[in-house]
Amino acid sequence: MLLEEIVVVWSVCQAAYWCGVAWLTQRHFARAMTCGGEAEPRVAVLKPLCGCEPTPFERFASFCRQTYRDYAVLFGAPRAEDPAAQIVRRLQRICSDRDIQLHVGRVAGINPKVRLLTRLVQHADADIVMISDSDVQASPEYVRRMAQPLASEKVGLVICPYVITEPRTLTDRLE
């Protein structure tokens, strides 16, 4: 009985903590970005690919609809025939006014995602580098909101937890 009460109290504390984190995160990112009249720094969004997640075109295209002015999206695929690489080529044709790059090939290393990111960062000509998984679908303000905190000299890294909108597995539901 005592163990059950401890587990319940611990669970309530955990839930309260995460609700507080969610509220503070939402409050922080809800503020509008102010650039102080200065030009926005160039941003490179790195997206390592391998195969296809569900609805890949819409997810990739969401990064072409950003309100941020000066940014590039760099996709990296291990092979030219990767299905995700074909989707990026289609996106390049449709969104020809955007800086969308596709870099294909392997780099030495053990971890496949890190190998792709190593290749992409070599091509990233930007003041700010963001890493975004292939399954992320971004709102139009995503790049702006992620770049905003980096305007402060006190900030060197920003992370953004994401929400699974279409859970398919038990693991997705738990996340």
Backbone hydrogen bonds in HBPLUS format (Angstrom, degrees):
<---DONOR---> <-ACCEPTOR-->    atom                        ^
c    i                          cat <-CA-CA->   ^        H-A-AA   ^      H-
h    n   atom  resd res      DA  || num        DHA   H-A  angle D-A-AA Bond
n    s   type  num  typ     dist DA aas  dist angle  dist       angle   num
A0005-GLU N   A0001-MET O   3.12 MM   4  6.46 155.7  2.18 149.0 155.2     1
A0006-ILE N   A0002-LEU O   2.98 MM   4  6.25 154.7  2.04 149.8 156.8     2
A0007-VAL N   A0003-LEU O   2.96 MM   4  6.20 158.9  2.01 149.7 155.3     3
A0008-VAL N   A0004-GLU O   2.97 MM   4  6.21 156.6  2.02 147.7 153.9     4
A0009-VAL N   A0005-GLU O   2.98 MM   4  6.16 168.0  1.99 150.4 153.6     5
A0010-TRP N   A0006-ILE O   2.86 MM   4  5.98 164.4  1.89 150.5 155.6     6
A0011-SER N   A0007-VAL O   2.89 MM   4  6.02 156.5  1.94 145.9 152.3     7
A0012-VAL N   A0008-VAL O   2.96 MM   4  6.19 158.7  2.00 152.4 157.7     8
A0013-CYS N   A0009-VAL O   2.97 MM   4  6.21 159.7  2.02 151.9 157.5     9
A0014-GLN N   A0010-TRP O   2.94 MM   4  6.18 157.5  1.99 148.6 154.9    10
A0015-ALA N   A0011-SER O   2.91 MM   4  6.12 163.5  1.94 150.5 154.9    11
A0016-ALA N   A0012-VAL O   2.94 MM   4  6.13 160.7  1.98 149.0 154.2    12
A0017-TYR N   A0013-CYS O   2.92 MM   4  6.11 159.1  1.97 148.5 154.5    13
A0018-TRP N   A0014-GLN O   2.99 MM   4  6.25 168.6  2.00 158.8 160.1    14
A0019-CYS N   A0015-ALA O   2.94 MM   4  6.09 150.1  2.03 146.7 155.2    15
A0020-GLY N   A0016-ALA O   3.01 MM   4  6.20 155.5  2.07 146.7 153.0    16
A0021-VAL N   A0017-TYR O   2.94 MM   4  6.29 154.7  2.01 149.6 157.1    17
A0022-ALA N   A0018-TRP O   2.94 MM   4  6.06 163.1  1.96 144.4 148.8    18
A0023-TRP N   A0019-CYS O   2.95 MM   4  6.13 160.8  1.99 147.6 152.9    19
A0024-LEU N   A0020-GLY O   2.94 MM   4  6.12 169.7  1.95 153.8 156.4    20
A0025-THR N   A0021-VAL O   2.90 MM   4  6.01 157.9  1.95 150.8 157.4    21
A0026-GLN N   A0022-ALA O   2.94 MM   4  6.09 165.5  1.96 150.2 154.2    22
A0027-ARG N   A0023-TRP O   2.92 MM   4  6.08 160.9  1.96 150.4 156.2    23
A0028-HIS N   A0024-LEU O   2.90 MM   4  6.03 155.0  1.97 144.5 151.1    24
A0029-PHE N   A0025-THR O   3.06 MM   4  6.27 169.2  2.07 156.7 158.1    25
A0030-ALA N   A0026-GLN O   2.95 MM   4  5.88 125.8  2.25 142.3 155.6    26
A0038-GLU N   A0035-CYS O   3.12 MM   3  5.51 158.5  2.17 117.6 119.3    27
A0127-ASP N   A0042-ARG O   2.92 MM  85  5.29 137.2  2.11 123.8 135.0    28
A0128-ILE N   A0042-ARG O   3.04 MM  86  6.36 153.8  2.11 157.3 164.0    29
A0043-VAL N   A0070-ASP O   3.06 MM  27  6.50 153.2  2.14 142.4 150.6    30
A0072-ALA N   A0043-VAL O   2.87 MM  29  6.39 143.6  2.01 150.4 162.3    31
A0044-ALA N   A0128-ILE O   2.87 MM  84  6.30 154.3  1.94 158.0 166.5    32
A0130-MET N   A0044-ALA O   2.77 MM  86  6.10 169.3  1.78 164.0 166.2    33
A0045-VAL N   A0072-ALA O   2.82 MM  27  6.17 167.2  1.83 160.4 164.3    34
A0074-LEU N   A0045-VAL O   2.78 MM  29  5.99 165.3  1.80 158.8 163.9    35
A0046-LEU N   A0130-MET O   2.70 MM  84  5.99 173.8  1.71 158.1 159.0    36
A0132-SER N   A0046-LEU O   2.88 MM  86  6.06 168.5  1.89 171.2 168.8    37
A0047-LYS N   A0074-LEU O   2.82 MM  27  6.06 162.7  1.85 161.2 159.5    38
A0076-GLY N   A0047-LYS O   3.04 MM  29  6.28 153.1  2.12 144.9 143.4    39
A0049-LEU N   A0076-GLY O   2.71 MM  27  5.70 151.1  1.79 170.4 170.8    40
A0059-ARG N   A0055-THR O   3.28 MM   4  6.47 159.9  2.33 149.3 155.2    41
A0060-PHE N   A0056-PRO O   2.86 MM   4  6.01 169.2  1.88 159.6 162.1    42
A0061-ALA N   A0057-PHE O   2.78 MM   4  5.87 164.2  1.81 154.1 159.5    43
A0062-SER N   A0058-GLU O   3.06 MM   4  6.12 137.3  2.25 138.1 147.2    44
A0063-PHE N   A0060-PHE O   3.08 MM   3  5.77 154.8  2.15 116.0 122.7    45
A0064-CYS N   A0061-ALA O   2.80 MM   3  5.14 158.8  1.85 113.4 120.7    46
A0065-ARG N   A0062-SER O   3.44 MM   3  5.38 161.4  2.48  97.7 102.8    47
A0067-THR N   A0140-PRO O   2.91 MM  73  5.69 157.9  1.96 154.5 149.6    48
A0073-VAL N   A0099-ASP O   2.94 MM  26  6.40 160.8  1.97 163.3 169.7    49
A0101-GLN N   A0073-VAL O   2.88 MM  28  6.23 169.4  1.89 161.9 165.1    50
A0075-PHE N   A0101-GLN O   2.82 MM  26  6.03 174.9  1.82 157.8 156.0    51
A0103-HIS N   A0075-PHE O   2.88 MM  28  6.23 162.1  1.91 157.0 162.5    52
A0077-ALA N   A0103-HIS O   3.01 MM  26  6.47 154.1  2.08 150.9 158.8    53
A0105-GLY N   A0077-ALA O   3.07 MM  28  6.58 150.9  2.16 153.8 162.8    54
A0082-ASP N   A0079-ARG O   3.20 MM   3  5.38 165.2  2.23 109.7 112.7    55
A0085-ALA N   A0082-ASP O   2.95 MM   3  5.26 126.2  2.24 106.9 121.1    56
A0086-GLN N   A0082-ASP O   3.30 MM   4  6.75 148.3  2.41 151.6 160.3    57
A0087-ILE N   A0083-PRO O   3.27 MM   4  6.62 146.7  2.38 141.6 150.2    58
A0088-VAL N   A0084-ALA O   3.03 MM   4  6.36 151.5  2.11 146.5 154.0    59
A0089-ARG N   A0085-ALA O   3.01 MM   4  6.32 155.2  2.08 147.3 153.5    60
A0090-ARG N   A0086-GLN O   3.14 MM   4  6.42 153.2  2.22 141.0 147.7    61
A0091-LEU N   A0087-ILE O   2.95 MM   4  6.24 155.3  2.01 146.6 153.7    62
A0092-GLN N   A0088-VAL O   2.83 MM   4  6.14 149.5  1.93 151.3 159.7    63
A0093-ARG N   A0089-ARG O   3.18 MM   4  6.51 147.9  2.29 142.2 149.6    64
A0094-ILE N   A0090-ARG O   3.06 MM   4  6.37 160.2  2.10 151.7 157.0    65
A0095-CYS N   A0091-LEU O   2.81 MM   4  5.80 167.4  1.83 155.8 159.6    66
A0098-ARG N   A0095-CYS O   3.05 MM   3  5.71 168.8  2.06 124.0 126.8    67
A0115-ARG N   A0111-ASN O   2.93 MM   4  6.16 153.3  2.00 154.1 162.5    68
A0116-LEU N   A0112-PRO O   3.08 MM   4  6.39 158.0  2.13 147.6 152.2    69
A0117-LEU N   A0113-LYS O   2.93 MM   4  6.21 162.2  1.96 152.4 157.6    70
A0118-THR N   A0114-VAL O   2.85 MM   4  6.01 150.1  1.94 147.0 154.9    71
A0119-ARG N   A0115-ARG O   3.15 MM   4  6.47 154.4  2.21 145.5 151.4    72
A0120-LEU N   A0116-LEU O   2.93 MM   4  6.23 163.0  1.96 153.5 158.2    73
A0121-VAL N   A0117-LEU O   2.87 MM   4  5.97 167.0  1.89 153.6 156.5    74
A0123-HIS N   A0120-LEU O   2.87 MM   3  5.34 147.1  1.98 112.0 122.0    75
A0124-ALA N   A0121-VAL O   3.33 MM   3  4.91 154.9  2.40  92.8 100.1    76
A0136-VAL N   A0133-ASP O   3.26 MM   3  5.71 166.5  2.27 117.9 119.1    77
A0142-TYR N   A0139-SER O   3.08 MM   3  5.31 170.3  2.09 119.0 121.2    78
A0145-ARG N   A0141-GLU O   2.86 MM   4  6.01 165.3  1.88 164.2 168.8    79
A0146-MET N   A0142-TYR O   2.95 MM   4  6.15 150.3  2.04 151.2 159.6    80
A0147-ALA N   A0143-VAL O   2.91 MM   4  6.01 149.7  2.00 147.9 156.2    81
A0148-GLN N   A0144-ARG O   2.93 MM   4  5.97 144.9  2.06 147.6 156.2    82
A0150-LEU N   A0147-ALA O   3.03 MM   3  5.44 131.2  2.28 111.0 124.4    83
A0151-ALA N   A0148-GLN O   3.08 MM   3  5.69 168.6  2.09 121.7 124.8    84
A0152-SER N   A0149-PRO O   3.24 MM   3  6.01 164.5  2.27 118.2 122.0    85
A0155-VAL N   A0152-SER O   3.19 MM   3  5.55 166.3  2.21 111.3 115.6    86
A0173-ARG N   A0169-THR O   3.05 MM   4  6.36 156.3  2.11 147.8 154.2    87
A0174-LEU N   A0170-LEU O   2.96 MM   4  6.25 152.3  2.03 150.6 158.0    88
A0175-GLU N   A0171-THR O   3.01 MM   4  6.21 145.8  2.13 144.8 154.0    89
